[in-house]
Structure formats: structure tokens, C-alpha cells
Amino acid sequence: MSTGKLAGRVAIITGSGGGLGAECARVLASHGASIAVVDINGDAAESVAESLRSAGSQALGIRTDVSSEEDVHAMVARVKERFGRIDVLHNNAAVLDAEQRQRDRDLCNLDMAAWDRAIAVNLRGAVLCTKHVVPVMLEQSKGSVIFATSGLGMQGDMSLSGYATSKAALMMLPKLVAAQYGKRGIRGNAVQIGLAPQHPLPDALLDIMRDNHCTPELGTPRQIADVVAFLASDESSFVTGTTLVADGGFSSHTPSLVEMRKLFEQMGRTGM
Ligand SMILES: NC(=O)c1ccc[n+]([C@@H]2O[C@H](COP(=O)([O-])OP(=O)(O)OC[C@H]3O[C@@H](n4cnc5c(N)ncnc54)[C@H](O)[C@@H]3O)[C@@H](O)[C@H]2O)c1
């Protein structure tokens, strides 16, 4: 019997067939939670669930398209039936594959099908999962709902217009959860994630991003999963309605910081 900080808790993690979601599944399981590994890729979800079971945790893989209310309704019913309760919902799923990223461009060159997909999966999906999970949490008078957001939802950039808009809207959802259900024991928070690359990216882009983080390196899945585990657990019981920034300082500095750092280096100044 686990004595971890999530012992006896049940967590649904969407988009956990790979990437950061799979790491969140491993870390929350290591703290004692039973995990519903939810992904549109059913084989990937089952494979992560199987690896958790092999490591001694309780886990269920479920193929779900979070943009479909029918799928989400059935998924929540299955988790409730299997585990009897739901304590944590981590709305992590997002459509981020290479084809989507090539079509979700600047506003003048935006493929509206890609825009619709970004909003449907990233935003509608999180709303649907919250809509169907919170009633279960209310029966228990306790629950933590977490939303995965991004710096792109806070600051303008060159591309990914649909993605950025969906992530900006997601920052409103923890406030709604907190305001609407907080008095009945439900907390809502978002994590604004810096770059913890899960897809191949050009070296030049990685260099720009690394220069703009205030940490020696870009993020790792474990660093993000540790923050999710904090928000999932009672360690954060007085934290609700907020967006916790875990981005290596990416959004914390002046726009001129990178150029200033280079200038200081040229001048032989240290401490930058
Ligand atoms: N990795 C980063 O650097 C980074 C930075 C900022 C924010 N984020 C956010 O973190 C989350 C995870 O990102 P990632 O890098 O691991 O992405 P990823 O592409 O590796 O994983 C996303 C997962 O979501 C699943 N998915 C896609 N559409 C779905 C649908 N309709 N229904 C259910 N599942 C679906 C995919 O199959 C995949 O397993 C996302 O919300 C992303 O926006 C990531």
C-alpha cells in the first residue's frame, strides 16, 4: 500500500499516451495515484498503462477523442466504474503534430481547419472533460482540475495562432472552476509550461528558445510533471484559480535581455 502524497487518489490525464502527459502519468503513479491514461491514440494509451501496471501501479488505458462529448462521457463513466472516484483531472491533451503545426500559421496564412481543430481539442476538450469530471468530484466534495497552458497563450509570436488562442482561453478555466465550485471543495489551476521539447525542432530554434530561458537548459518532462503532482496533491490545498508558471523564466524578463547579455559579454562584464 503506497503512502505517497497521492495514495488512494485517482487521476485522469488526457493526452498521456506520450510526451509530457506520459511523464505526468508516471510521476503521479509514483506518488501512489491510480491513473486513467487517456489518449486519442488507444495503443499508446494502453502501452503507457501497461508499463504503469508492470511497475506495480493501478492504471487503465482508454482511447478517447477529448473533442467528442460522447467519447468523454463514456471515458468518465469507465473511470468511475473501474476506480469508484476521480480526484484529479489533468487537461493535458493538445493537437501538436507536425501536420497541425504546419497548417496553424500566422493569421493571414491560417488554415481554418487547423484553427478549428486546435480549438476543438485544446479548449473544447478541456471544457468537456471538466464538465463531466467535476460532478464526480462534487460527490466527494474534493478534487483538483489542472490545465496545461503555454507562454504562447500570454505573448504574441510568429505562428501557431489557433494553438496560442486556445491556450490563452485555457487560462480562464481555472478561475471559473475556482469561482463556481471552490466552496464545494474543487480547486482549479493551470500550469504555464516553458519549452520541454517533445517533438523534433530545428537546432536554430532550440538555441533561440534556450537563450530566452533563464535556466541553463530547456525544461524536462520531469520538471513539468513535478509541478502537476504538486497541484494534484494536498500540498497545494490553498492554491486555486491561478496559473502557475513553470517556464524557466521565459516570460519573466525584458524583451531586450538576450541582446543585453551578449553586449555585457562583449564588454567583458560578468554576472549576466
Ligand atoms: N512540450 C512543451 O514544451 C510544451 C510547452 C508548452 C505547453 N505544452 C503543453 O503540454 C501539453 C503536452 O504537450 P506535449 O509536448 O507532451 O505534446 P505531445 O504532442 O507529445 O502530446 C500530446 C498528446 O495528446 C494526444 N492527443 C492529441 N489529440 C487528442 C485528442 N483529440 N484527444 C485525446 N488526446 C489527444 C496526442 O496523441 C499526444 O499523445 C500540451 O497541452 C501542450 O500544449 C507543452
The ligand as an SDF file (V2000), in Angstrom:
LIG
                    3D

 44 48  0  0  0  0  0  0  0  0999 V2000
    6.3450   20.2120  -24.5730 N   0  0  0  0  0  0  0  0  0  0  0  0
    6.3910   21.5180  -24.3870 C   0  0  0  0  0  0  0  0  0  0  0  0
    7.4550   22.1310  -24.4770 O   0  0  0  0  0  0  0  0  0  0  0  0
    5.1590   22.2950  -24.0520 C   0  0  0  0  0  0  0  0  0  0  0  0
    5.2510   23.6800  -23.8790 C   0  0  0  0  0  0  0  0  0  0  0  0
    4.1040   24.4020  -23.5300 C   0  0  0  0  0  0  0  0  0  0  0  0
    2.9090   23.7340  -23.3300 C   0  0  0  0  0  0  0  0  0  0  0  0
    2.8480   22.3790  -23.5220 N   0  0  0  0  0  0  0  0  0  0  0  0
    1.5510   21.7280  -23.3440 C   0  0  0  0  0  0  0  0  0  0  0  0
    1.7290   20.4920  -22.6450 O   0  0  0  0  0  0  0  0  0  0  0  0
    0.7980   19.5300  -23.1300 C   0  0  0  0  0  0  0  0  0  0  0  0
    1.5480   18.2780  -23.6000 C   0  0  0  0  0  0  0  0  0  0  0  0
    2.4270   18.6440  -24.6440 O   0  0  0  0  0  0  0  0  0  0  0  0
    3.4350   17.6070  -25.3260 P   0  0  0  0  0  0  0  0  0  0  0  0
    4.5910   18.3970  -25.7840 O   0  0  0  0  0  0  0  0  0  0  0  0
    3.6390   16.4420  -24.4440 O   0  0  0  0  0  0  0  0  0  0  0  0
    2.5890   17.1820  -26.6060 O   0  0  0  0  0  0  0  0  0  0  0  0
    2.5110   15.7610  -27.3590 P   0  0  0  0  0  0  0  0  0  0  0  0
    2.0800   16.0760  -28.7540 O   0  0  0  0  0  0  0  0  0  0  0  0
    3.7650   14.9930  -27.1640 O   0  0  0  0  0  0  0  0  0  0  0  0
    1.3380   15.0190  -26.5920 O   0  0  0  0  0  0  0  0  0  0  0  0
    0.0050   15.3670  -26.7950 C   0  0  0  0  0  0  0  0  0  0  0  0
   -0.8250   14.1240  -26.6300 C   0  0  0  0  0  0  0  0  0  0  0  0
   -2.1920   14.4810  -26.8380 O   0  0  0  0  0  0  0  0  0  0  0  0
   -2.7930   13.4730  -27.6000 C   0  0  0  0  0  0  0  0  0  0  0  0
   -3.9740   13.9900  -28.3070 N   0  0  0  0  0  0  0  0  0  0  0  0
   -3.9930   14.7600  -29.4280 C   0  0  0  0  0  0  0  0  0  0  0  0
   -5.2600   14.9880  -29.7960 N   0  0  0  0  0  0  0  0  0  0  0  0
   -6.0470   14.3710  -28.8790 C   0  0  0  0  0  0  0  0  0  0  0  0
   -7.4490   14.2380  -28.7390 C   0  0  0  0  0  0  0  0  0  0  0  0
   -8.3110   14.8000  -29.6190 N   0  0  0  0  0  0  0  0  0  0  0  0
   -7.9430   13.5200  -27.6990 N   0  0  0  0  0  0  0  0  0  0  0  0
   -7.0860   12.9290  -26.8100 C   0  0  0  0  0  0  0  0  0  0  0  0
   -5.7490   13.0130  -26.9060 N   0  0  0  0  0  0  0  0  0  0  0  0
   -5.2350   13.7350  -27.9380 C   0  0  0  0  0  0  0  0  0  0  0  0
   -1.7100   13.0150  -28.5600 C   0  0  0  0  0  0  0  0  0  0  0  0
   -1.9940   11.7320  -29.1130 O   0  0  0  0  0  0  0  0  0  0  0  0
   -0.4830   13.0440  -27.6540 C   0  0  0  0  0  0  0  0  0  0  0  0
   -0.2790   11.8050  -27.0010 O   0  0  0  0  0  0  0  0  0  0  0  0
    0.0140   20.2200  -24.2320 C   0  0  0  0  0  0  0  0  0  0  0  0
   -1.1910   20.7540  -23.6980 O   0  0  0  0  0  0  0  0  0  0  0  0
    0.9160   21.3520  -24.6620 C   0  0  0  0  0  0  0  0  0  0  0  0
    0.2120   22.4350  -25.2240 O   0  0  0  0  0  0  0  0  0  0  0  0
    3.9360   21.6480  -23.8830 C   0  0  0  0  0  0  0  0  0  0  0  0
  1  2  1  0
  2  3  2  0
  2  4  1  0
  4  5  1  0
  4 44  2  0
  5  6  2  0
  6  7  1  0
  7  8  2  0
  8  9  1  0
  8 44  1  0
  9 10  1  0
  9 42  1  0
 10 11  1  0
 11 12  1  0
 11 40  1  0
 12 13  1  0
 13 14  1  0
 14 15  2  0
 14 16  1  0
 14 17  1  0
 17 18  1  0
 18 19  2  0
 18 20  1  0
 18 21  1  0
 21 22  1  0
 22 23  1  0
 23 24  1  0
 23 38  1  0
 24 25  1  0
 25 26  1  0
 25 36  1  0
 26 27  1  0
 26 35  1  0
 27 28  2  0
 28 29  1  0
 29 30  1  0
 29 35  2  0
 30 31  1  0
 30 32  2  0
 32 33  1  0
 33 34  2  0
 34 35  1  0
 36 37  1  0
 36 38  1  0
 38 39  1  0
 40 41  1  0
 40 42  1  0
 42 43  1  0
M  CHG  2   8   1  16  -1
M  END
$$$$
